[in-house]
Amino acid sequence: MPQPPLTITLARYDEDVAVDLEVTFLAEDDPRPPEHLFGTDAAPAPATAAATARATSASADGASAALAVIRAAAAALGARVLGDGGAVHVLGGVPLRAVVGVGKRAEITLDTLRRAAAQAIGCATDLHRASLAISLPADVLSSVATDVAVQVVAEGALLAAHARTARSTLTPKPDAARPPTRCVLRLATPETGPPSAAASARAGPAPAARPDGPAPPSAPTGPAPPSAPTGPAPPAAATAENPSGPLPGARPDGERAPPRDAHQASLARAEAHAAAVLLARELADMPANRLSPVELAERAAQAVQPLGVAAEVLVSADLERLGAGLLLAVGAGSARPPALGVLRYRPPTAAHHVAVVGKGITFDAGGINVKPAKGMGDMIHDKAGAAAAAGIILGAAQLRLPIAVTALLACAENLPSGAAYRPGDVLLGMDGATVEVVDTDAEGRLVLADALTYAVRLSEPRPVDVIVDLATLTGSIVSALGNEAAGLFANHEGLAASMLAAAEAAGEPLWRMPILAGHRAQLKSERADRKQCGERGGDCAIAAAFLEMYVDRRPWLHLDIAGVAYNEGSPEWPPYHPKSGASGAGVRTVLQFLEALCAATPAAAAAAAGP
């Protein structure tokens, strides 16, 4: 199991910590002058005393002078410049101080904080700093519960550190800079650190900082539970401060932060999400010459077994006994046979069973319908769906979710050869239906079809309640949404609404797409039970219509992640993803979805999951 290269700890805003870089988040419309972030003569900035003690070549007067220069620089630039969303300004000092802008307070989202944390890690990496502290002032946290902020900031930092770490699996090589190995999150609460501007106006001068006392826990936070089958829940009420409504995890003004145990739980949750993404990235980035289909399933099994996840790898003989003719046909052109990885997470009190199915094409040359040479090297990432499925079950086990999860990795290599399947072939799938092959480069839906049939047949610990599949399935979804969002296709309105809410909380844009009667009609065949694909446009919806035929009317969600599985030049590519290489797309969204399903009341969860 890959380990994050960064260790994160928590501290109060007024605690002294020994670090090489101090980073503070700042909103551009903070009504106070930005120099307040760096203390006053009467109230020195955090860690100033510790930094002075460490700086043997500088006197206390020298430290005060350096702080005065920093405050002057902050005053000269102003909050509008320092707090501009995405801006990073290094102001100097010992330890070095920097400010990351988060934009206007009313427009701060959970992903704003994730991205800001990633920028802080990037700043530390570029400056060759081994450690840093990230300070979260109360104004930045005014609309987000502290425990939620801890999770998203820690996620951004952990994912960004991994993104900047040199890895042998990554192609092309990443930069040689090394990210920091230690990060401290400083949390402003009503008892510590700079108060919000609103609180200052109400209460006058801030009281002296004191240690956290006991406080009642805040209300549970996180993504909303799955909606009822009648459709998505109405949007949250808008306010003057936030016209689009409160953020997920919003808290009433003045509510005290939850106790530190809750913060530690949020940090542990972030670490689990990050570990899941790291596994997905590592598997997806592995070059095809180093990872055969069988090895992909085996590596995934090896990663999750230490967490008590049972695993088996079904190879060609097993697939032949199961009648998996579609998966076998796709892999027939390669000397390296296909495989189906089956990973089972079985907590003792699971009330629901979710199957997560992933497309695992270790390399896709297109088969007989060979792809153009340009960009073919990126087809090592055609296994990103299976990599995500492995990451999701690892995350579910690490989070100890009370829900049974089965991950199915449909693994094959799609190459042209004398043994490869051909256009015009009629294949027999595991479900007993025949399929007319139209295009051998539309292989992903074939391997998924047999895996979906396997999912429908699962009976332990109970039949599957929900099926989720992830795949870099079509170029058509990239034509529709570019590299800015994944596409969501579903046969259940309540679960679709829940998945969209989970994606928003995870900061992974997801757009609902239709499956219309005309899409299904294009799959009619004169020679077989159905065609593999249609003859006209809209292939992403036609592919989804094909997959829908294999879920036996079970509640089902299909995520086409072809445009977001790796960076193809999006101007909005998050800084916590690698500049080159796999992003781990879909992992955190589906984990948020599973957590919401677990958090729902039994009646609501049963209604959302269907019969």
C-alpha positions as a printed Julia matrix, in Angstrom:
611×3 Matrix{Float64}:
   0.0     0.0     0.0
   1.62    3.32   -1.0
   2.36    5.66    1.87
   1.9     9.45    1.67
   5.3    11.21    1.68
   3.98   13.84    4.1
   3.21   13.66    7.83
   0.53   16.06    9.1
  -0.07   17.13   12.7
  -2.5    19.61   14.26
  -1.83   22.63   16.44
  -3.66   25.61   17.88
  -3.18   28.89   16.08
  -1.07   30.3    18.93
   1.27   27.29   19.34
   4.96   27.59   18.6
   6.17   25.01   16.09
   9.6    24.61   14.52
   9.15   24.73   10.72
  11.0    26.11    7.71
   8.01   27.88    6.13
   4.94   29.6     7.59
   1.97   29.81    5.2
  -1.23   31.68    5.96
  -4.48   31.66    3.95
  -5.99   35.1     3.3
  -9.28   36.21    1.73
  -9.09   39.17   -0.64
 -11.99   40.95    1.08
 -10.7    40.51    4.63
 -11.71   43.87    6.14
  -8.64   44.11    8.35
  -5.2    45.14    7.08
  -3.24   42.0     6.14
  -0.39   42.82    8.48
  -2.61   41.57   11.33
  -1.64   38.06   10.22
   1.92   38.65   11.4
   1.26   39.89   14.93
   2.06   43.16   16.66
   4.77   44.34   19.0
   2.54   43.28   21.92
   1.41   40.02   20.32
   4.14   38.44   18.19
   3.26   36.2    15.27
   3.1    32.45   15.92
   6.47   30.74   16.23
   8.4    34.05   16.35
   9.87   33.2    19.76
  10.83   29.7    18.7
  12.28   30.93   15.42
  14.35   33.54   17.25
  15.74   30.91   19.62
  16.77   28.78   16.66
  18.33   31.64   14.71
  21.61   31.82   16.6
  23.01   34.49   14.25
  20.12   36.87   14.84
  19.28   38.82   17.96
  15.78   39.47   19.26
  16.04   42.97   17.81
  16.92   41.48   14.43
  13.88   39.18   14.52
  11.63   42.09   15.4
  13.1    44.1    12.54
  12.5    41.24   10.1
   8.92   40.96   11.3
   8.45   44.69   10.83
   9.64   44.36    7.23
   7.18   41.52    6.6
   4.33   43.56    8.08
   5.29   46.51    5.93
   5.34   44.34    2.8
   1.92   42.94    3.64
   0.55   46.43    4.21
   1.98   47.66    0.91
   0.49   44.79   -1.11
  -2.88   44.82    0.64
  -5.47   42.1     1.08
  -6.82   42.46   -2.46
  -3.44   41.44   -3.93
  -2.37   38.95   -1.25
  -5.8    37.34   -1.04
  -6.45   37.01   -4.76
  -7.6    33.45   -5.43
  -4.66   31.27   -6.41
  -2.02   33.9    -5.67
   1.09   32.94   -3.68
   3.33   35.66   -2.19
   6.56   34.97   -0.3
   7.28   37.83    2.13
  10.57   36.76    3.72
  11.61   36.39    7.36
  12.94   33.57    9.52
  11.2    31.19    9.25
  10.14   32.19    5.77
   6.58   33.49    5.57
   4.16   33.26    2.66
   0.5    34.04    1.98
  -1.85   31.98   -0.22
  -4.91   33.83   -1.49
  -8.32   32.14   -1.34
 -10.43   34.81   -3.09
 -13.61   36.34   -1.69
 -14.93   34.88    1.54
 -18.44   34.28    0.18
 -16.99   32.27   -2.73
 -14.72   29.97   -0.72
 -15.59   26.33   -1.39
 -14.17   23.14    0.02
 -12.05   22.76   -3.09
 -10.76   26.32   -2.66
  -9.16   25.16    0.59
  -7.91   21.94   -1.02
  -6.25   23.89   -3.82
  -4.78   26.45   -1.42
  -3.2    23.66    0.63
  -1.73   22.19   -2.54
  -0.29   25.58   -3.47
   1.31   25.8    -0.04
   2.95   22.4    -0.62
   4.06   23.54   -4.07
   5.58   26.69   -2.58
   7.49   24.66    0.02
   8.67   22.25   -2.67
   9.92   25.0    -4.98
  11.72   26.7    -2.07
  13.28   23.39   -0.91
  11.65   23.56    2.53
  11.46   20.31    4.5
   8.63   21.44    6.76
   5.84   23.99    6.83
   2.93   25.21    8.9
  -0.39   26.16    7.28
  -2.41   28.63    9.34
  -6.18   28.8     8.87
  -7.52   32.14   10.2
 -11.07   32.3    11.51
 -12.23   34.52    8.64
 -11.27   31.84    6.11
 -13.15   29.23    8.17
 -16.21   31.41    8.79
 -18.52   29.32    6.57
 -16.89   25.9     6.98
 -16.86   23.72   10.07
 -13.34   23.32   11.4
 -13.4    19.52   11.2
 -14.42   19.69    7.52
 -11.67   22.25    6.85
  -9.12   19.96    8.48
 -10.09   17.13    6.14
 -10.04   19.09    2.89
  -6.81   20.99    3.69
  -5.08   17.77    4.73
  -6.34   16.05    1.56
  -4.96   18.84   -0.61
  -1.6    18.76    1.15
  -1.22   14.96    1.04
  -2.26   14.66   -2.6
  -0.01   17.54   -3.65
   3.0    16.09   -1.84
   2.5    12.81   -3.67
   2.04   14.66   -6.96
   5.46   16.3    -6.56
   7.26   13.14   -5.41
   9.59   11.42   -7.89
   8.12    8.03   -8.83
   9.55    5.33  -11.04
   6.08    4.57  -12.41
   5.45    8.09  -13.69
   5.92    8.94  -17.36
   7.36   11.45  -18.11
   9.64   11.94  -15.11
   8.44   14.52  -12.58
  10.58   17.46  -11.51
  13.51   16.62   -9.27
  12.35   18.86   -6.4
  11.42   17.1    -3.18
   8.21   18.04   -1.38
   8.25   18.72    2.36
   7.96   15.74    4.66
   6.22   17.44    7.61
   3.24   19.78    7.79
   1.49   21.38   10.78
  -2.07   22.63   10.42
  -2.75   25.6    12.7
  -6.44   25.98   13.45
  -8.1    29.22   14.49
 -10.92   28.62   16.97
 -12.97   30.98   19.16
 -10.33   30.38   21.85
  -7.16   30.74   19.81
  -5.64   32.79   17.06
  -6.91   35.84   15.21
 -10.71   36.11   15.53
 -12.93   36.8    12.57
 -13.54   40.41   11.64
 -17.21   40.04   12.6
 -16.31   38.66   16.02
 -13.81   41.48   16.55
 -16.46   44.06   15.78
 -18.9    42.49   18.25
 -16.52   41.71   21.08
 -13.88   44.42   20.83
 -10.22   43.49   21.39
  -9.52   39.77   21.25
  -8.94   38.04   24.6
  -5.6    36.48   25.36
  -5.14   33.08   23.8
  -5.73   30.12   26.08
  -5.66   26.34   25.6
  -8.7    24.61   24.21
 -11.24   23.74   26.84
 -13.93   21.11   26.62
 -16.52   21.92   24.0
 -19.59   20.12   22.74
 -19.13   18.3    19.43
 -20.51   19.95   16.35
 -23.24   18.46   14.22
 -22.14   15.7    11.84
 -20.71   17.02    8.63
 -19.86   15.71    5.18
 -21.84   15.09    2.0
 -25.61   14.93    2.19
 -27.17   11.44    2.48
 -28.56    9.88   -0.7
 -31.78   11.51   -1.86
 -35.06    9.66   -2.07
 -35.91    8.13   -5.44
 -38.22   11.05   -6.23
 -35.25   13.19   -7.21
 -32.55   15.45   -5.78
 -33.17   17.44   -2.64
 -33.9    21.17   -3.0
 -30.84   23.42   -2.86
 -29.78   24.91    0.45
 -31.1    28.34    1.27
 -29.04   31.26    0.08
 -27.8    34.01    2.37
 -26.54   37.52    1.83
 -23.01   36.39    2.66
 -23.19   33.34    0.38
 -25.71   33.78   -2.45
 -25.36   30.18   -3.58
 -26.25   28.78   -0.14
 -24.06   27.4     2.66
 -21.2    25.08    1.91
 -21.28   21.42    2.85
 -20.27   21.31    6.51
 -21.4    24.91    7.14
 -21.83   25.91   10.76
 -23.96   28.57   12.45
 -22.13   31.81   13.26
 -20.47   31.59   16.65
 -20.59   27.8    17.03
 -17.55   26.54   18.89
 -15.14   24.24   17.1
 -15.44   20.53   17.87
 -12.92   19.03   20.29
  -9.5    18.02   19.09
 -10.55   14.36   18.9
 -12.96   15.34   16.12
 -10.13   17.13   14.33
  -7.96   14.02   14.61
 -10.79   11.94   13.18
 -11.03   14.37   10.25
  -7.29   14.1     9.7
  -7.5    10.29    9.74
 -10.33   10.47    7.2
  -8.2    12.66    4.93
  -5.31   10.22    5.22
  -7.59    7.33    4.21
  -8.91    9.23    1.19
  -5.38   10.18    0.18
  -4.08    6.6     0.52
  -6.89    5.41   -1.73
  -6.04    8.0    -4.39
  -2.34    7.19   -4.14
  -2.99    3.52   -4.89
  -5.14    4.45   -7.88
  -2.46    6.78   -9.22
   0.35    4.28   -8.77
  -1.52    1.49  -10.57
  -2.79    3.73  -13.37
   0.67    5.2   -14.04
   2.47    1.86  -14.34
   3.78    1.37  -17.91
   2.33   -1.61  -19.77
   5.68   -3.41  -20.06
   5.81   -3.51  -16.24
   2.21   -4.5   -15.59
   0.3    -7.25  -17.37
  -3.47   -7.75  -16.86
  -2.89  -10.54  -14.34
  -0.25   -8.45  -12.55
  -2.66   -5.49  -12.32
  -5.18   -7.65  -10.46
  -2.43   -9.17   -8.3
  -0.92   -5.79   -7.36
  -4.33   -4.5    -6.35
  -4.92   -7.62   -4.24
  -1.54   -7.28   -2.53
  -2.27   -3.64   -1.65
  -5.61   -4.29    0.06
  -5.06   -7.65    1.76
  -3.21   -6.15    4.79
  -6.5    -4.37    5.64
  -8.4    -7.65    5.78
  -9.82   -7.47    2.24
 -10.17  -10.93    0.69
  -8.93  -11.22   -2.87
  -8.75  -13.66   -5.74
  -7.58  -13.34   -9.32
  -9.6   -15.22  -11.93
  -7.4   -16.16  -14.89
  -8.21  -17.54  -18.35
  -9.28  -21.02  -17.21
 -11.59  -19.51  -14.6
 -13.03  -17.05  -17.11
 -13.71  -19.85  -19.58
 -15.63  -21.8   -16.92
 -17.66  -18.66  -16.17
 -18.39  -18.08  -19.86
 -16.75  -14.63  -19.86
 -16.51  -14.58  -23.66
 -16.39  -10.79  -23.96
 -13.44  -10.31  -21.61
 -11.62  -13.27  -23.16
 -12.16  -11.94  -26.69
 -10.68   -8.52  -25.87
  -7.57  -10.12  -24.38
  -7.12  -12.68  -27.15
  -4.81  -10.48  -29.24
  -2.18  -10.23  -26.5
   0.33  -12.84  -25.39
  -0.54  -11.79  -21.83
  -3.97  -13.2   -20.91
  -6.86  -11.28  -19.32
  -7.95  -11.54  -15.7
 -10.77  -10.55  -13.38
  -9.69   -9.3    -9.98
 -12.26   -9.86   -7.22
 -11.67   -7.92   -3.98
 -14.12   -8.37   -1.08
 -14.47   -6.07    1.93
 -16.87   -7.65    4.41
 -17.46   -5.79    7.7
 -19.48   -7.87   10.18
 -22.48   -5.52   10.42
 -22.93   -4.51    6.77
 -26.5    -3.53    5.93
 -25.82   -2.92    2.25
 -23.66   -4.34   -0.52
 -22.12   -2.14   -3.23
 -20.19   -3.48   -6.23
 -17.53   -1.18   -7.74
 -16.49   -2.26  -11.23
 -13.46   -0.85  -13.07
 -12.16   -1.07  -16.61
  -8.55   -2.28  -16.53
  -7.06   -2.18  -20.03
  -3.34   -2.19  -19.3
  -2.66   -0.96  -22.83
  -5.09   -0.14  -25.6
  -3.74   -0.12  -29.14
  -7.29   -0.4   -30.47
  -6.99   -4.0   -31.61
  -7.66   -4.6   -35.33
  -9.19   -1.08  -35.48
  -5.79    0.25  -34.49
  -5.51    3.73  -32.98
  -3.55    6.59  -34.56
   0.07    6.78  -33.41
  -0.33   10.23  -31.86
  -1.22    9.93  -28.19
  -1.16    6.14  -28.13
   1.41    6.19  -25.34
  -1.21    7.7   -23.03
  -3.19    4.48  -23.32
  -1.3     3.1   -20.32
  -3.95    5.07  -18.4
  -6.8     3.04  -19.9
  -6.71    1.02  -16.68
  -7.57    4.07  -14.53
 -11.08    2.73  -13.82
  -9.78   -0.54  -12.37
  -7.11    1.39  -10.46
  -9.84    3.6    -9.0
 -11.91    0.56   -7.99
  -8.89   -0.83   -6.11
  -8.36    2.52   -4.4
 -12.04    2.76   -3.41
 -12.12   -0.61   -1.66
  -8.83    0.2     0.09
 -10.35    3.47    1.31
 -13.56    1.76    2.45
 -11.53   -0.76    4.47
  -9.26    1.89    5.97
 -12.31    3.98    6.95
 -13.99    0.81    8.31
 -17.22    1.68    6.58
 -20.16   -0.49    7.72
 -21.03   -1.48    4.16
 -19.96   -4.51    2.13
 -17.96   -3.58   -0.98
 -16.87   -5.85   -3.82
 -14.4    -4.41   -6.31
 -14.21   -6.09   -9.71
 -11.22   -5.29  -11.93
 -11.8    -6.3   -15.56
  -8.22   -6.53  -16.85
  -7.01   -7.14  -20.41
  -4.63   -5.81  -23.05
  -6.16   -4.81  -26.4
  -3.63   -5.5   -29.16
  -3.83   -6.46  -32.86
  -2.56   -9.9   -33.81
  -3.58  -13.02  -35.7
  -5.47  -14.12  -32.6
  -7.25  -10.8   -32.0
 -11.03  -10.46  -32.24
 -12.36   -8.73  -35.35
 -15.14   -6.39  -36.48
 -18.07   -8.58  -37.48
 -17.38  -11.26  -34.87
 -20.34  -12.42  -32.78
 -19.34  -13.01  -29.16
 -21.11  -14.81  -26.35
 -21.09  -12.99  -23.01
 -21.28  -14.31  -19.46
 -24.98  -13.4   -19.36
 -25.73  -15.7   -22.31
 -26.47  -12.88  -24.79
 -24.61  -12.52  -28.1
 -22.87   -9.31  -29.16
 -21.99   -8.19  -32.69
 -18.58   -6.5   -32.75
 -18.56   -3.22  -34.66
 -15.27   -1.66  -33.53
 -12.48   -3.44  -31.67
 -11.42   -0.09  -30.23
 -14.66   -0.04  -28.23
 -13.33   -2.84  -26.03
 -13.97   -1.24  -22.65
 -17.71   -1.81  -22.7
 -17.12   -5.49  -23.49
 -14.86   -6.2   -20.51
 -17.18   -4.2   -18.26
 -20.22   -6.13  -19.48
 -18.89   -9.45  -18.21
 -17.77   -7.84  -14.94
 -21.23   -6.3   -14.46
 -22.81   -9.72  -15.01
 -20.48  -11.13  -12.35
 -21.57   -8.31  -10.0
 -25.26   -9.05  -10.54
 -24.66  -12.71   -9.59
 -22.98  -11.87   -6.26
 -24.96  -13.19   -3.3
 -22.62  -12.87   -0.31
 -23.13  -11.35    2.18
 -26.32  -10.36    0.33
 -27.22   -9.56   -3.28
 -25.76   -6.32   -4.59
 -27.86   -3.25   -3.75
 -25.97   -0.74   -5.89
 -23.51   -1.08   -8.77
 -20.99    1.66   -9.58
 -18.62    1.41  -12.52
 -15.72    3.67  -13.49
 -14.01    3.65  -16.87
 -11.98    5.72  -19.29
 -14.65    4.57  -21.69
 -15.17    6.99  -24.59
 -13.58    9.85  -26.46
 -17.13   11.07  -26.89
 -17.34   12.2   -23.25
 -14.19   14.27  -23.81
 -15.81   15.88  -26.83
 -18.85   16.69  -24.69
 -17.21   17.85  -21.45
 -13.55   18.37  -22.31
 -11.05   17.71  -19.56
 -13.1    19.6   -17.0
 -15.6    16.99  -15.78
 -16.48   13.31  -15.8
 -19.85   12.13  -17.11
 -22.46   10.44  -14.93
 -25.05    8.05  -16.36
 -27.55    6.37  -14.02
 -30.83    4.49  -13.88
 -31.77    5.79  -10.41
 -32.52    9.46   -9.74
 -31.96    9.38   -5.98
 -28.55    7.74   -6.24
 -27.55   10.04   -9.11
 -28.32   13.06   -6.91
 -26.27   11.55   -4.1
 -23.31   10.89   -6.41
 -23.43   14.46   -7.73
 -23.43   15.79   -4.15
 -20.48   13.54   -3.31
 -18.57   14.8    -6.34
 -19.15   18.42   -5.3
 -17.87   17.71   -1.79
 -14.84   15.92   -3.25
 -14.04   18.73   -5.69
 -14.31   16.38   -8.67
 -16.64   17.95  -11.28
 -19.29   15.49  -12.47
 -22.03   16.17  -15.01
 -25.25   14.19  -15.4
 -25.73   12.79  -18.91
 -28.82   11.17  -20.46
 -29.52    7.74  -21.92
 -32.33    8.24  -24.43
 -34.44    5.82  -26.43
 -32.52    6.7   -29.57
 -29.26    5.7   -27.93
 -30.66    2.29  -27.03
 -32.15    1.83  -30.52
 -28.69    2.05  -32.1
 -27.7    -1.18  -30.37
 -30.19   -3.33  -32.3
 -28.52   -6.0   -34.4
 -29.69   -8.26  -37.23
 -27.02  -10.83  -36.44
 -26.91  -10.97  -32.63
 -28.85   -9.99  -29.53
 -27.24   -6.56  -29.61
 -24.48   -4.52  -31.19
 -21.44   -3.42  -29.3
 -21.77    0.21  -30.41
 -23.76    2.43  -32.79
 -23.01    4.01  -36.13
 -23.71    7.67  -35.26
 -22.67   10.3   -32.7
 -23.32   10.27  -28.97
 -21.11    7.27  -28.29
 -20.73    8.02  -24.57
 -24.51    7.61  -24.13
 -24.64    4.59  -26.45
 -21.86    2.93  -24.45
 -23.8     3.63  -21.25
 -26.94    2.15  -22.83
 -24.93   -0.98  -23.67
 -23.7    -1.32  -20.07
 -27.2    -0.77  -18.7
 -28.27   -4.01  -20.4
 -25.99   -5.97  -18.03
 -27.11   -4.66  -14.62
 -30.42   -6.56  -14.48
 -32.34   -3.42  -13.44
 -30.22   -3.01  -10.3
 -29.56    0.58   -9.16
 -26.52    1.53  -11.23
 -24.22    4.51  -11.76
 -21.63    4.75  -14.53
 -18.79    7.3   -14.35
 -17.02    7.93  -17.66
 -13.71    9.42  -16.47
 -11.92    9.5   -19.85
 -11.39   13.27  -19.77
 -10.15   13.58  -16.18
  -8.12   10.42  -15.51
  -4.86   12.17  -16.41
  -3.82   15.69  -17.37
  -4.43   16.58  -21.0
  -3.9    20.32  -20.63
  -6.9    21.55  -18.62
  -6.37   25.17  -17.46
  -8.26   24.31  -14.27
  -6.25   21.18  -13.47
  -6.06   21.1    -9.66
  -2.62   21.74   -8.15
  -3.02   18.65   -5.96
  -2.89   16.43   -9.07
   0.35   15.57  -10.91
   1.2    17.81  -13.84
   1.77   14.59  -15.77
   0.28   11.26  -14.85
  -2.86    9.82  -13.34
  -5.1    11.89  -11.08
  -6.94    9.1    -9.25
 -10.21   10.53  -10.57
 -13.41    9.2    -9.05
 -11.88    7.67   -5.93
 -12.78   10.41   -3.46
 -16.19   10.95   -5.07
 -17.21    7.31   -4.68
 -15.81    7.17   -1.14
 -17.9    10.24   -0.26
 -20.89    8.5    -1.85
 -20.33    5.35    0.22
 -19.88    7.36    3.4
 -23.14    9.2     2.74
 -24.92    5.9     2.15
 -23.61    4.65    5.49
 -24.55    7.87    7.29
 -28.15    7.82    6.07
 -30.82    6.38    8.32
 -31.58    2.72    7.52
 -34.92    3.67    5.99
 -33.46    6.45    3.87
 -30.54    4.29    2.73
 -32.88    1.46    1.78
 -35.1     3.84   -0.18
 -32.1     5.36   -1.96
 -30.62    1.97   -2.83
 -33.88    0.61   -4.14
 -35.38   -2.85   -3.59
